[in-house]
Amino acid sequence: MCAIALSLAYPVREYVAQRSEISRLQKQEAAVRKDVRELTDKKASLGDPDYVKREARRRLHFCDPGEQCYVVLDGQGGTSEQQEETGPTRTPPWYETLWRSVEAADRQG
């Protein structure tokens, strides 16, 4: 009886491990399929001229020929309080950081 139990233990353990692996892979496949669907929809919308025009106006402030466009600033250098609260913190460009380190080293020496 003990020999039968021992001989079945390994195959049962492998079966359970393979079933959990299959379940994990099915969830991963579903997530990837969802991403593919979203990217396919985005690709289709990028082919729509109205969508491209709307995004160019919104993101890049493009205007149609003969049209006058204005950018309204709020007096704070183009950033509003709401953007400062929700937006990411600004990191200076590499050259600015380098120059600050050179100035700091000059002051110490």
C-alpha positions in Angstrom: 0.0 0.0 0.0 2.8 2.4 0.9 4.6 1.6 -2.4 1.5 2.5 -4.4 1.1 5.8 -2.5 4.7 6.7 -3.1 4.5 5.8 -6.7 1.5 8.1 -7.2 2.8 11.0 -5.2 5.2 12.4 -7.8 2.8 12.2 -10.8 0.0 13.8 -8.8 2.3 16.6 -7.6 3.4 17.2 -11.2 -0.2 17.2 -12.4 -1.2 19.9 -9.9 1.9 22.0 -10.7 1.1 21.8 -14.5 -2.5 22.8 -13.9 -1.4 25.9 -11.9 1.1 26.7 -14.7 -1.7 26.4 -17.3 -3.9 28.6 -15.3 -1.2 31.3 -15.0 -0.5 31.2 -18.7 -4.1 31.5 -19.6 -4.4 34.6 -17.4 -1.3 36.0 -19.1 -2.7 35.2 -22.5 -5.9 37.1 -21.7 -4.0 40.1 -20.6 -1.8 40.1 -23.7 -4.9 39.7 -26.0 -6.5 42.7 -24.2 -3.3 44.8 -24.9 -3.4 43.7 -28.5 -7.0 44.8 -28.9 -6.3 48.2 -27.3 -3.3 48.7 -29.6 -5.2 47.6 -32.7 -8.0 50.2 -31.8 -5.3 52.9 -31.2 -3.7 52.0 -34.6 -7.1 52.3 -36.3 -7.8 55.7 -34.7 -4.4 57.0 -35.8 -5.5 56.3 -39.4 -8.5 58.6 -38.9 -7.6 62.1 -40.2 -10.1 63.8 -37.8 -8.5 62.1 -34.8 -5.0 63.1 -35.9 -6.1 66.7 -36.5 -7.8 66.9 -33.1 -4.7 65.5 -31.3 -2.4 67.9 -33.2 -4.6 70.8 -32.0 -4.8 69.6 -28.5 -1.2 68.4 -27.9 0.9 70.6 -30.3 -1.4 73.7 -30.6 -1.6 73.4 -34.3 -3.9 75.7 -36.2 -5.6 75.6 -39.6 -4.3 78.0 -42.2 -5.9 81.4 -41.8 -7.0 80.7 -38.3 -5.7 82.7 -35.3 -4.9 80.6 -32.3 -4.1 81.9 -28.8 -2.4 80.3 -25.8 -3.6 81.8 -22.6 -1.1 81.8 -19.7 -2.2 82.2 -16.1 0.7 84.4 -15.1 2.7 81.7 -13.5 5.0 80.9 -16.4 2.5 78.7 -18.2 1.8 76.3 -15.3 -1.3 76.3 -13.2 -1.7 75.2 -9.6 -3.7 72.2 -10.7 -0.9 71.1 -13.0 1.7 71.5 -10.3 -0.2 69.4 -7.8 -1.0 66.5 -10.2 2.0 66.7 -12.6 5.3 64.9 -12.1 8.1 66.8 -10.5 10.4 68.5 -13.0 13.9 67.2 -13.2 16.5 69.5 -14.6 18.3 68.5 -17.8 21.7 66.9 -17.5 23.7 69.9 -18.5 22.0 72.0 -15.8 22.9 69.5 -13.2 26.5 69.3 -14.5 26.8 73.1 -14.4 25.5 73.3 -10.8 28.1 70.7 -9.7 30.9 72.7 -11.4 29.7 75.9 -9.7 29.5 74.1 -6.3 33.0 72.7 -6.7 34.3 76.2 -7.6 32.8 77.6 -4.4 34.4 75.0 -2.3 37.8 75.3 -3.7 
